[in-house]
Amino acid sequence: MNFRTLLTLGLWAIIAWLLFRACSPDQGNPNEVNTDFRPEVFTSAEGRAQTVVLENDLLYSEWTTEGAGCLEIRLKGFTTSKVTDHEPTESDQLVVFRAQRGMPPAEDAPDSPLYYRKRLGLRMVEAEGRLGTSLDAVNWEFARVDGSTLQFRANTESGISFLKQVSLPQGVYHFDVEVFADAETDQLTGQDLSMRLGTGGGMVREPDSFYPNPYAAVGIMQSGVVDDFEQYFPKGDLPSNQRRDAAARWRADLGFVVEGSKYFLSALRPLDGNFRGAVAEALYDDTAREADILYGLDEGRQERYRLVGSTELAMTGELGRRPEVVELAEKLGLATTEVQNIRADLNGRVQAVSLRNGRWYQGPYWKRTSIAGDFLMHISRPGDPAARASFQWYVGPKVNRILKDYGALASIPDAADYGSSFFYKMFLTSWVAPGIMALLDFFYGMAGNWGVAIILLTVLVRGALMPLNRRSQLKMAEYQVKMQKVKPLLDKINKRCKDDPRKKQEETMKLYKQHQVTPPLGGCLPIFLQMPIFIGLFAALRSATDLRHQPFAGWIDDLSRPDALIEFSAPLAGFFPLNAVTSFNLLPIIMVIVWIAHQKSMPKPADPNAAQMQKIMTFMPILFGVMLYNYAAGLSLYMITSSLIGIFEAKVIKKKWPVGPPSSEAVTG
């Protein structure tokens, strides 16, 4: 195997490895520092909390007076799953944000960063505890200014009165937020309050092994522009510093803080300057734990188990003890035997995910994160104008044409999805991916189908590279003719110098130089010129909100996800790699078959080394087929179309327009 073969294989191996690394970003904690721990207040707020609704034509949101924060946000133009059998209703609308349930301590438990209150959207606290009142643990007074504006008021023990005003204009995905702090006493006059405003940790989580989410991130500003974008990814286990409440921290001028998912963003940006820092926390994901407990059950059985579990928990609270099986069955109206079997199996499942070395533990479910931006409010004398801070809270799709109107937020798709690794920078993905999406959008406008748009994009790319491909084929044909003519002389050299490799190498190089036999360096150029397109499409498809739930044809009803011809109720097995196989995906298999057929249609090289390399390269489609088995169907569609065009070119175009060898004199020895 010659050096050129090794180099080519090495490059393909590096590409495969980098492709894998691009989907597994660094899980470290950027700018991690030790911060003082301040326990939260878990006492109930006085009075009964009130829930109010604020909505426009794009968003529906629910707010609570306890903590003056957001409980839930729905996107009216998006659905939880693909709806095909009826017109989408309110129940189908995507819940993009839901406040995360708190983790209060048991009675008389010591203070610990593990415990926290319910995490509301726009949760606001004073970080140093100088107010004497925890703003997220009091019941704020509520007033509705008009149909688009809510006001919340709260007084603190330190004599500072707070007003939080939230507005939701029509036709936008953001809330306008204003916070006022007014001094009623001289206790804090002249001081700066260290305030903190957070996202809440409740963004919708997309199960995707190629796109770890949710994540927390900040936009570090320099000279008025975003100079750096740093992310924190919760691992599932507690942070190494055991500080759940300060898993990552930044001290810099920040244009925004964001809690991101695959397709959507919850981003806070200050309108009066920058955040002076931020802190991200890890939160417990009950949904992920429940999914592990109910692993392997179909939807009907899962609902049955949830009903038994929730009813038992409620009855335990009412009775002060665990209910008997007969009591539980009577309450549910189910057969005693069924309830007994479900409860026994459920207990075993809970222990399976909650016991480690015979001890109870919380499991690797610290998979959610919330991030809060730090800002100051200067307290003046009583009677002076109140301190004021203004923000925008964007909760919506990660789409460039929308985010371009939100200042620094416009940099998030590029930084989070196209420029997050050296691999993407090497292939200019930050430029290529937006260009690909612009072309796809153009073709979609023509065809009305995103799958057809991908096919048209593939035809465009192959057509643009055809002249270069043709020139490469001519050079290769010329090289093949020369190799055929020098082959008898090579055989003589190999026979004569079979015991002297060094001499054989010298004689071979001399022969090549004499007859001007040089392997065409541009032979692989068309392939490598397509790599930025392939990588750009890879990056664009895995987070393109426009392709979410977009069908192509037949069973392919979502180009942003695996085609899933047959859905399994659970993974095929509990070990790698079968634990990632939850459906039978036909497109990756077709992609591998067509890719190999394309390679087989290519002419057999006369050079033994080149022939060996071509044979080895046959395994590359299989490798990529395995790697991309669970990837977006749109990428498989691109690869299938590209290979089919290559086969058509080999079988039809070359017959009509053959690559003829140049005339050359016979080589004699």
MARGUKOL-25830 format. One record per residue (C-alpha): x, y, z; residue number from 1. Coordinates in steps of 0.2 Angstrom, whole numbers. Each point is the difference from the previous one (the first is absolute). Layout:
BEGIN
[pt [X, Y, Z], NUM]
...
end
This chain:
BEGIN
[pt [0, 0, 0], 1]
[pt [8, 16, -6], 2]
[pt [1, 17, 9], 3]
[pt [-14, 8, -10], 4]
[pt [-12, -15, 5], 5]
[pt [5, 2, 18], 6]
[pt [-3, 19, -1], 7]
[pt [-17, -2, -7], 8]
[pt [-6, -12, 12], 9]
[pt [8, 10, 14], 10]
[pt [-10, 15, -6], 11]
[pt [-16, -10, 0], 12]
[pt [3, -6, 17], 13]
[pt [3, 17, 7], 14]
[pt [-16, 7, -9], 15]
[pt [-10, -15, 8], 16]
[pt [8, 4, 17], 17]
[pt [-3, 19, -1], 18]
[pt [-18, -3, -6], 19]
[pt [-3, -10, 16], 20]
[pt [9, 13, 11], 21]
[pt [-11, 14, -8], 22]
[pt [-15, -9, 7], 23]
[pt [8, -2, 17], 24]
[pt [5, 18, 6], 25]
[pt [11, 3, 15], 26]
[pt [-9, -4, 16], 27]
[pt [11, 11, 11], 28]
[pt [-5, 14, 11], 29]
[pt [6, 16, -8], 30]
[pt [7, 14, 12], 31]
[pt [-5, -11, 15], 32]
[pt [4, 9, 17], 33]
[pt [-5, -4, 18], 34]
[pt [-14, 11, 5], 35]
[pt [-8, 3, 17], 36]
[pt [-15, -12, 3], 37]
[pt [-16, 9, 6], 38]
[pt [-14, -12, 4], 39]
[pt [-17, 3, -7], 40]
[pt [-16, 4, 9], 41]
[pt [-12, -15, 0], 42]
[pt [-14, 7, 11], 43]
[pt [-17, 3, -9], 44]
[pt [-5, 17, -5], 45]
[pt [-14, 9, 9], 46]
[pt [-16, 0, -9], 47]
[pt [-6, -11, -14], 48]
[pt [10, 2, -16], 49]
[pt [-10, 6, -15], 50]
[pt [3, -6, -18], 51]
[pt [-2, 11, -15], 52]
[pt [1, -1, -19], 53]
[pt [9, 11, -12], 54]
[pt [0, -4, -19], 55]
[pt [1, 7, -17], 56]
[pt [-2, -8, -17], 57]
[pt [16, -10, 2], 58]
[pt [2, -4, 18], 59]
[pt [-11, -6, 14], 60]
[pt [8, 2, 18], 61]
[pt [-6, -3, 18], 62]
[pt [7, 10, 14], 63]
[pt [-1, -2, 19], 64]
[pt [0, 14, 14], 65]
[pt [11, -12, 11], 66]
[pt [17, 6, -6], 67]
[pt [-7, 11, -14], 68]
[pt [6, -12, -13], 69]
[pt [-5, -11, -15], 70]
[pt [-8, -17, 2], 71]
[pt [-2, -5, -18], 72]
[pt [2, 6, -18], 73]
[pt [-8, -8, -15], 74]
[pt [5, 4, -18], 75]
[pt [-17, 1, -10], 76]
[pt [9, -3, -17], 77]
[pt [8, -16, 5], 78]
[pt [-6, -17, 6], 79]
[pt [7, -13, 11], 80]
[pt [0, -13, -13], 81]
[pt [-5, -2, -18], 82]
[pt [-19, 2, -1], 83]
[pt [-7, -8, -15], 84]
[pt [-18, -7, 5], 85]
[pt [-8, 17, 5], 86]
[pt [2, 18, 0], 87]
[pt [12, 6, 14], 88]
[pt [-8, 5, 16], 89]
[pt [6, 9, 16], 90]
[pt [4, -17, 7], 91]
[pt [12, -3, -14], 92]
[pt [10, 16, 2], 93]
[pt [18, -2, 5], 94]
[pt [4, 4, 18], 95]
[pt [17, 8, -3], 96]
[pt [2, 4, 19], 97]
[pt [-7, -7, 16], 98]
[pt [7, 5, 17], 99]
[pt [10, -13, 8], 100]
[pt [-6, -8, 16], 101]
[pt [10, 4, 15], 102]
[pt [10, -12, 11], 103]
[pt [-4, 6, 18], 104]
[pt [10, -8, 15], 105]
[pt [-8, -13, 12], 106]
[pt [-5, 7, 17], 107]
[pt [15, 5, 10], 108]
[pt [12, -4, -14], 109]
[pt [16, 11, 0], 110]
[pt [2, 14, -12], 111]
[pt [7, -6, -17], 112]
[pt [2, 6, -18], 113]
[pt [-9, -16, -5], 114]
[pt [-17, 8, 5], 115]
[pt [-9, 13, -9], 116]
[pt [-17, 8, -3], 117]
[pt [-11, -2, -16], 118]
[pt [9, 9, -14], 119]
[pt [-11, 13, -8], 120]
[pt [4, 9, -16], 121]
[pt [6, 17, 3], 122]
[pt [5, -5, 18], 123]
[pt [7, 15, 9], 124]
[pt [11, 0, 16], 125]
[pt [12, 11, 9], 126]
[pt [16, -10, 1], 127]
[pt [7, 7, 16], 128]
[pt [-15, -1, 11], 129]
[pt [-1, 18, 5], 130]
[pt [-18, 2, -3], 131]
[pt [-6, -11, 15], 132]
[pt [-13, -7, -12], 133]
[pt [2, -14, -13], 134]
[pt [-8, 7, -16], 135]
[pt [-4, -17, -7], 136]
[pt [-9, -6, 16], 137]
[pt [-12, 14, 3], 138]
[pt [-18, 3, -7], 139]
[pt [1, 16, -11], 140]
[pt [-15, 11, -2], 141]
[pt [-6, -1, -18], 142]
[pt [-9, 12, -11], 143]
[pt [-4, -1, -19], 144]
[pt [4, 16, -8], 145]
[pt [-8, -5, -17], 146]
[pt [-2, -15, -11], 147]
[pt [19, -1, -3], 148]
[pt [8, 6, 16], 149]
[pt [1, -8, 18], 150]
[pt [7, 9, 15], 151]
[pt [6, -9, 16], 152]
[pt [5, 10, 16], 153]
[pt [9, -6, 16], 154]
[pt [6, 9, 15], 155]
[pt [16, -6, 10], 156]
[pt [6, 1, 18], 157]
[pt [14, 12, -5], 158]
[pt [-13, 13, -6], 159]
[pt [2, -3, -19], 160]
[pt [-15, -1, -10], 161]
[pt [1, -10, -17], 162]
[pt [-10, 1, -15], 163]
[pt [1, -13, -14], 164]
[pt [-9, 5, -16], 165]
[pt [-2, -13, -14], 166]
[pt [-7, 4, -17], 167]
[pt [-3, -11, -15], 168]
[pt [-3, 10, -16], 169]
[pt [-9, -8, -15], 170]
[pt [10, -9, -14], 171]
[pt [16, -3, 10], 172]
[pt [8, -14, 10], 173]
[pt [6, 11, 14], 174]
[pt [-5, 7, 16], 175]
[pt [5, 18, 5], 176]
[pt [5, 0, 18], 177]
[pt [3, 15, 11], 178]
[pt [5, -1, 18], 179]
[pt [-1, 15, 12], 180]
[pt [7, 1, 18], 181]
[pt [-6, 15, 11], 182]
[pt [7, 4, 17], 183]
[pt [-13, 3, 14], 184]
[pt [13, 2, 14], 185]
[pt [18, 5, 1], 186]
[pt [6, -17, 4], 187]
[pt [8, -4, -17], 188]
[pt [2, 18, -6], 189]
[pt [15, 2, -12], 190]
[pt [4, -19, -1], 191]
[pt [0, -11, -16], 192]
[pt [-11, -15, 1], 193]
[pt [7, -16, -8], 194]
[pt [-15, -6, -10], 195]
[pt [-1, -16, -10], 196]
[pt [-13, -4, -13], 197]
[pt [-2, -18, -7], 198]
[pt [-7, -11, -14], 199]
[pt [-8, -13, 11], 200]
[pt [7, -17, -7], 201]
[pt [-16, -6, -7], 202]
[pt [4, 1, -19], 203]
[pt [-7, -15, -10], 204]
[pt [13, -14, -2], 205]
[pt [3, -8, -16], 206]
[pt [6, -18, 1], 207]
[pt [14, 0, -12], 208]
[pt [17, -9, 2], 209]
[pt [7, 12, -14], 210]
[pt [-5, 16, 9], 211]
[pt [2, 0, 19], 212]
[pt [-13, 12, 8], 213]
[pt [-5, 9, 9], 214]
[pt [16, 11, 3], 215]
[pt [3, 17, 8], 216]
[pt [11, 13, -8], 217]
[pt [6, 18, 0], 218]
[pt [5, 13, -13], 219]
[pt [16, 8, 6], 220]
[pt [0, 18, -7], 221]
[pt [16, 9, -7], 222]
[pt [-2, 18, -8], 223]
[pt [-18, -2, -1], 224]
[pt [-1, -17, -9], 225]
[pt [0, -18, 5], 226]
[pt [18, -5, 1], 227]
[pt [-3, -17, 8], 228]
[pt [-14, -13, 3], 229]
[pt [3, -12, 14], 230]
[pt [-11, -14, 5], 231]
[pt [-4, -11, 15], 232]
[pt [-7, -18, -3], 233]
[pt [-7, -9, 15], 234]
[pt [7, -18, 1], 235]
[pt [-13, -9, 10], 236]
[pt [11, -1, 15], 237]
[pt [3, 14, 12], 238]
[pt [14, 12, -5], 239]
[pt [17, -5, 6], 240]
[pt [0, 15, 13], 241]
[pt [-16, -7, 7], 242]
[pt [-8, 17, -2], 243]
[pt [-16, -3, -9], 244]
[pt [-4, 18, 2], 245]
[pt [16, 6, -8], 246]
[pt [4, -13, -13], 247]
[pt [8, 14, -11], 248]
[pt [3, 18, 3], 249]
[pt [5, 15, -11], 250]
[pt [7, 16, 5], 251]
[pt [0, 11, -16], 252]
[pt [-11, 12, -10], 253]
[pt [-13, -11, -7], 254]
[pt [-12, 5, -14], 255]
[pt [-12, -14, 5], 256]
[pt [-3, -16, 9], 257]
[pt [-8, -14, -8], 258]
[pt [-8, -17, 4], 259]
[pt [0, -9, -17], 260]
[pt [-7, -16, -7], 261]
[pt [1, -8, -17], 262]
[pt [-13, 11, -9], 263]
[pt [-5, 14, 13], 264]
[pt [8, 13, 11], 265]
[pt [-4, 8, 17], 266]
[pt [11, 16, 0], 267]
[pt [1, 15, 11], 268]
[pt [9, 15, -6], 269]
[pt [1, 17, 10], 270]
[pt [-5, 15, -10], 271]
[pt [10, 13, 11], 272]
[pt [17, -7, -2], 273]
[pt [7, -18, 4], 274]
[pt [-1, -12, 13], 275]
[pt [15, 1, 12], 276]
[pt [1, -19, 1], 277]
[pt [-10, -16, 1], 278]
[pt [-2, -16, 9], 279]
[pt [-7, -17, -6], 280]
[pt [-8, -13, 11], 281]
[pt [-3, -19, -3], 282]
[pt [-18, -5, 3], 283]
[pt [-8, -17, 3], 284]
[pt [-9, -8, -15], 285]
[pt [-15, -10, 7], 286]
[pt [-6, -3, -18], 287]
[pt [16, -9, -4], 288]
[pt [-1, -10, 16], 289]
[pt [-18, -5, -4], 290]
[pt [5, -6, -17], 291]
[pt [13, -11, 7], 292]
[pt [-12, -7, 13], 293]
[pt [-13, -4, -14], 294]
[pt [13, -6, -12], 295]
[pt [-7, -14, -12], 296]
[pt [-18, 3, 4], 297]
[pt [-12, 5, -14], 298]
[pt [-10, 16, 2], 299]
[pt [-15, -8, 7], 300]
[pt [10, -9, 13], 301]
[pt [9, 16, 4], 302]
[pt [-16, 9, 3], 303]
[pt [-6, -14, 12], 304]
[pt [16, 1, 10], 305]
[pt [0, 19, 2], 306]
[pt [-18, -1, 6], 307]
[pt [4, -13, 13], 308]
[pt [16, 9, 6], 309]
[pt [-8, 17, 1], 310]
[pt [-16, -7, 9], 311]
[pt [11, -9, 12], 312]
[pt [10, 16, 4], 313]
[pt [-16, 10, 2], 314]
[pt [-8, -13, 12], 315]
[pt [17, -1, 10], 316]
[pt [-1, 19, 3], 317]
[pt [-19, -1, 5], 318]
[pt [2, -15, 11], 319]
[pt [17, 3, 8], 320]
[pt [5, -18, -5], 321]
[pt [2, -10, -16], 322]
[pt [-17, -7, -5], 323]
[pt [-4, -18, -1], 324]
[pt [-2, -8, -17], 325]
[pt [-19, -3, 3], 326]
[pt [-2, 19, 4], 327]
[pt [10, 5, -15], 328]
[pt [-10, -12, -12], 329]
[pt [-16, 7, 7], 330]
[pt [5, 18, -2], 331]
[pt [5, -4, -18], 332]
[pt [-14, -11, -4], 333]
[pt [12, -14, -6], 334]
[pt [2, -18, 4], 335]
[pt [10, -3, 15], 336]
[pt [11, -13, -9], 337]
[pt [4, 13, -14], 338]
[pt [4, 14, 13], 339]
[pt [11, -12, 10], 340]
[pt [10, -5, -15], 341]
[pt [2, 18, -6], 342]
[pt [6, 6, 17], 343]
[pt [12, -14, 2], 344]
[pt [8, 2, -17], 345]
[pt [0, 19, 2], 346]
[pt [9, -1, 17], 347]
[pt [13, -11, -8], 348]
[pt [2, 12, -15], 349]
[pt [2, 15, 12], 350]
[pt [14, -10, 10], 351]
[pt [9, -5, -16], 352]
[pt [3, 19, -4], 353]
[pt [2, 6, 18], 354]
[pt [11, -13, 8], 355]
[pt [19, 1, -2], 356]
[pt [11, -12, 10], 357]
[pt [-15, -3, 12], 358]
[pt [-3, 18, 3], 359]
[pt [-13, 12, -6], 360]
[pt [6, 14, -11], 361]
[pt [-8, 12, -12], 362]
[pt [7, -7, -16], 363]
[pt [8, 8, -15], 364]
[pt [-15, 11, -3], 365]
[pt [8, 18, 2], 366]
[pt [-4, 3, -18], 367]
[pt [-8, 17, 0], 368]
[pt [8, 17, 2], 369]
[pt [-6, 18, 4], 370]
[pt [11, 15, -2], 371]
[pt [-2, 17, 8], 372]
[pt [8, 17, -5], 373]
[pt [7, 12, 13], 374]
[pt [-4, 18, 0], 375]
[pt [0, 14, 13], 376]
[pt [-14, 12, 6], 377]
[pt [6, 16, 8], 378]
[pt [-11, 5, 15], 379]
[pt [-4, 18, 2], 380]
[pt [-8, 10, 14], 381]
[pt [-18, -2, 4], 382]
[pt [-10, 11, -12], 383]
[pt [13, 0, -14], 384]
[pt [-4, -9, -16], 385]
[pt [1, -19, 1], 386]
[pt [14, -10, -6], 387]
[pt [-5, -8, -17], 388]
[pt [7, -14, -11], 389]
[pt [-7, -6, -16], 390]
[pt [1, -17, -9], 391]
[pt [-7, -10, -14], 392]
[pt [-4, -19, 3], 393]
[pt [0, -9, -17], 394]
[pt [-9, -17, 0], 395]
[pt [-2, -7, -17], 396]
[pt [8, -9, -15], 397]
[pt [18, 1, -4], 398]
[pt [-2, 8, -17], 399]
[pt [12, 13, -7], 400]
[pt [-13, 10, -9], 401]
[pt [-9, 3, 17], 402]
[pt [15, 2, 11], 403]
[pt [8, 13, -12], 404]
[pt [-12, 13, 9], 405]
[pt [7, -4, 17], 406]
[pt [17, 7, 0], 407]
[pt [13, -11, 7], 408]
[pt [-12, -15, 0], 409]
[pt [3, -1, -19], 410]
[pt [17, -8, 3], 411]
[pt [-7, -15, 10], 412]
[pt [-4, -12, -15], 413]
[pt [17, 2, -7], 414]
[pt [9, -1, 16], 415]
[pt [-10, -15, 7], 416]
[pt [-2, -10, -15], 417]
[pt [12, 5, -14], 418]
[pt [16, 6, 9], 419]
[pt [0, -10, 16], 420]
[pt [16, -11, -5], 421]
[pt [16, 1, -9], 422]
[pt [-7, -13, -12], 423]
[pt [-14, 12, -6], 424]
[pt [13, 15, -1], 425]
[pt [11, -11, -11], 426]
[pt [-14, -3, -13], 427]
[pt [-7, 18, 1], 428]
[pt [-16, -6, 7], 429]
[pt [-5, 17, 7], 430]
[pt [-1, 6, -18], 431]
[pt [-5, -16, -9], 432]
[pt [-15, -5, 11], 433]
[pt [-9, 17, 0], 434]
[pt [3, 0, -19], 435]
[pt [-7, -18, -1], 436]
[pt [-16, 5, 10], 437]
[pt [-2, 15, -12], 438]
[pt [1, -11, -15], 439]
[pt [-12, -13, 8], 440]
[pt [-12, 14, 4], 441]
[pt [1, 6, -18], 442]
[pt [-3, -17, -7], 443]
[pt [-14, -3, 13], 444]
[pt [-9, 16, -7], 445]
[pt [1, -8, -17], 446]
[pt [-5, -18, 4], 447]
[pt [-10, 2, 16], 448]
[pt [9, -16, 7], 449]
[pt [16, 0, 10], 450]
[pt [5, -17, -6], 451]
[pt [-2, 5, -18], 452]
[pt [10, 16, 5], 453]
[pt [14, -11, 7], 454]
[pt [0, -10, -17], 455]
[pt [1, 16, -10], 456]
[pt [15, 6, 11], 457]
[pt [9, -16, -3], 458]
[pt [-3, 1, -19], 459]
[pt [7, 18, 1], 460]
[pt [16, -5, 10], 461]
[pt [3, -15, -12], 462]
[pt [-3, 11, -15], 463]
[pt [12, 14, 6], 464]
[pt [14, -13, 3], 465]
[pt [-3, -9, -16], 466]
[pt [13, 10, -10], 467]
[pt [13, -3, 13], 468]
[pt [-5, -19, 1], 469]
[pt [2, -1, -19], 470]
[pt [17, 7, 1], 471]
[pt [5, -12, 14], 472]
[pt [-7, -15, -10], 473]
[pt [10, 5, -15], 474]
[pt [16, 2, 10], 475]
[pt [-3, -17, 8], 476]
[pt [-3, -8, -17], 477]
[pt [16, 7, -6], 478]
[pt [9, -7, 15], 479]
[pt [-9, -17, -3], 480]
[pt [7, -1, -18], 481]
[pt [17, 4, 6], 482]
[pt [0, -13, 14], 483]
[pt [-6, -14, -12], 484]
[pt [15, 4, -12], 485]
[pt [13, 0, 14], 486]
[pt [-7, -15, 9], 487]
[pt [11, -13, -10], 488]
[pt [15, 11, 5], 489]
[pt [-6, 0, 18], 490]
[pt [-2, -19, 0], 491]
[pt [18, -1, -6], 492]
[pt [6, 11, 14], 493]
[pt [-10, -9, 13], 494]
[pt [8, -17, -6], 495]
[pt [17, 7, -1], 496]
[pt [1, 9, 17], 497]
[pt [-12, -11, 10], 498]
[pt [14, -2, 13], 499]
[pt [5, 18, 1], 500]
[pt [-15, 11, 4], 501]
[pt [11, 16, 0], 502]
[pt [6, -4, -17], 503]
[pt [-17, -4, -6], 504]
[pt [-7, 17, 6], 505]
[pt [14, 9, -8], 506]
[pt [-3, -9, -17], 507]
[pt [-18, 3, 1], 508]
[pt [1, 19, 3], 509]
[pt [13, 1, -14], 510]
[pt [-12, -9, -11], 511]
[pt [-15, 12, 5], 512]
[pt [11, 15, -3], 513]
[pt [6, -6, -17], 514]
[pt [-18, -3, -6], 515]
[pt [-8, 15, 9], 516]
[pt [-11, -12, 10], 517]
[pt [-7, 11, 14], 518]
[pt [-16, -4, 10], 519]
[pt [-13, 14, -2], 520]
[pt [0, 9, 16], 521]
[pt [-17, 7, -4], 522]
[pt [-8, -17, -1], 523]
[pt [-9, 2, 17], 524]
[pt [-2, 19, -2], 525]
[pt [-19, -1, -5], 526]
[pt [-3, -11, 16], 527]
[pt [9, 12, 11], 528]
[pt [-9, 15, -7], 529]
[pt [-16, -9, 4], 530]
[pt [5, -2, 18], 531]
[pt [-5, 18, 5], 532]
[pt [-17, -3, -7], 533]
[pt [-2, -17, 8], 534]
[pt [6, 7, 17], 535]
[pt [-10, 16, -2], 536]
[pt [-16, -10, -4], 537]
[pt [4, -11, 15], 538]
[pt [1, 15, 12], 539]
[pt [-15, 9, -8], 540]
[pt [-12, -15, 0], 541]
[pt [3, -5, 18], 542]
[pt [-7, 16, 7], 543]
[pt [-10, 8, -14], 544]
[pt [-16, 5, 7], 545]
[pt [-8, 2, -17], 546]
[pt [2, -18, -4], 547]
[pt [-8, -6, 17], 548]
[pt [-15, -11, -4], 549]
[pt [2, 3, -19], 550]
[pt [-4, -15, -11], 551]
[pt [7, -6, -16], 552]
[pt [-10, -15, -6], 553]
[pt [-6, -17, 5], 554]
[pt [5, -4, 18], 555]
[pt [12, 14, 1], 556]
[pt [-10, 13, 10], 557]
[pt [14, 10, 9], 558]
[pt [16, 4, -10], 559]
[pt [9, 6, 16], 560]
[pt [-1, -17, 8], 561]
[pt [3, -18, -4], 562]
[pt [-12, -7, -13], 563]
[pt [-6, -14, 12], 564]
[pt [-10, -11, -12], 565]
[pt [-3, -11, 15], 566]
[pt [-1, 7, 18], 567]
[pt [5, -12, 14], 568]
[pt [-8, 2, 17], 569]
[pt [18, 1, 8], 570]
[pt [18, -2, -5], 571]
[pt [5, -17, -7], 572]
[pt [12, -3, 15], 573]
[pt [7, 8, 15], 574]
[pt [18, 1, -6], 575]
[pt [10, 10, -13], 576]
[pt [-4, 2, -15], 577]
[pt [-17, -9, 0], 578]
[pt [-6, 11, 15], 579]
[pt [-1, 15, -13], 580]
[pt [-10, -10, -12], 581]
[pt [-18, 4, 3], 582]
[pt [-7, -1, -17], 583]
[pt [4, -9, -17], 584]
[pt [6, 14, -11], 585]
[pt [0, -5, -19], 586]
[pt [8, 16, -7], 587]
[pt [18, -3, 7], 588]
[pt [0, -18, -6], 589]
[pt [-5, 6, -18], 590]
[pt [13, 13, 2], 591]
[pt [14, -13, 3], 592]
[pt [-6, -11, -14], 593]
[pt [-1, 14, -13], 594]
[pt [17, 7, 6], 595]
[pt [8, -17, -2], 596]
[pt [-8, -2, -17], 597]
[pt [7, 17, -5], 598]
[pt [17, -6, 5], 599]
[pt [-2, -16, -10], 600]
[pt [-5, 10, -15], 601]
[pt [16, 10, -1], 602]
[pt [14, -7, -11], 603]
[pt [13, -12, 7], 604]
[pt [17, 8, 1], 605]
[pt [15, -8, -8], 606]
[pt [11, 5, 15], 607]
[pt [0, -14, 13], 608]
[pt [2, 12, 14], 609]
[pt [-15, 11, -6], 610]
[pt [-10, -16, -3], 611]
[pt [3, -6, 18], 612]
[pt [-5, 17, 6], 613]
[pt [-16, 0, -10], 614]
[pt [-4, -17, 8], 615]
[pt [4, 6, 18], 616]
[pt [-11, 16, -3], 617]
[pt [-15, -12, -3], 618]
[pt [-1, -1, 19], 619]
[pt [-2, 19, 2], 620]
[pt [-18, 0, -4], 621]
[pt [-3, -14, 12], 622]
[pt [9, 10, 14], 623]
[pt [-10, 16, -4], 624]
[pt [-16, -10, -1], 625]
[pt [2, -6, 18], 626]
[pt [6, 17, 6], 627]
[pt [-15, 9, -8], 628]
[pt [-13, -14, 2], 629]
[pt [-10, 11, 13], 630]
[pt [3, 16, -10], 631]
[pt [-12, 12, -9], 632]
[pt [-8, -8, -15], 633]
[pt [4, 15, -10], 634]
[pt [18, -4, 0], 635]
[pt [-3, -18, -6], 636]
[pt [-10, 7, -14], 637]
[pt [14, 12, -5], 638]
[pt [13, -14, 0], 639]
[pt [-12, -12, -10], 640]
[pt [-4, 13, -13], 641]
[pt [19, 4, -2], 642]
[pt [4, -18, -2], 643]
[pt [-14, -3, -12], 644]
[pt [6, 15, -11], 645]
[pt [18, -8, 1], 646]
[pt [-7, -17, -6], 647]
[pt [-10, 9, -14], 648]
[pt [16, 10, -5], 649]
[pt [10, -17, -1], 650]
[pt [-13, -10, -9], 651]
[pt [-8, 13, -12], 652]
[pt [10, 16, -1], 653]
[pt [17, -8, -3], 654]
[pt [-7, -11, -14], 655]
[pt [-7, 15, -9], 656]
[pt [15, 11, 4], 657]
[pt [14, -13, 3], 658]
[pt [16, 4, 9], 659]
[pt [12, -5, -14], 660]
[pt [18, -3, 4], 661]
[pt [13, 12, -8], 662]
[pt [11, -7, -14], 663]
[pt [17, -5, 6], 664]
[pt [15, -9, -7], 665]
[pt [2, -18, 5], 666]
[pt [12, -3, 14], 667]
[pt [14, -12, -3], 668]
[pt [13, -8, 12], 669]
end
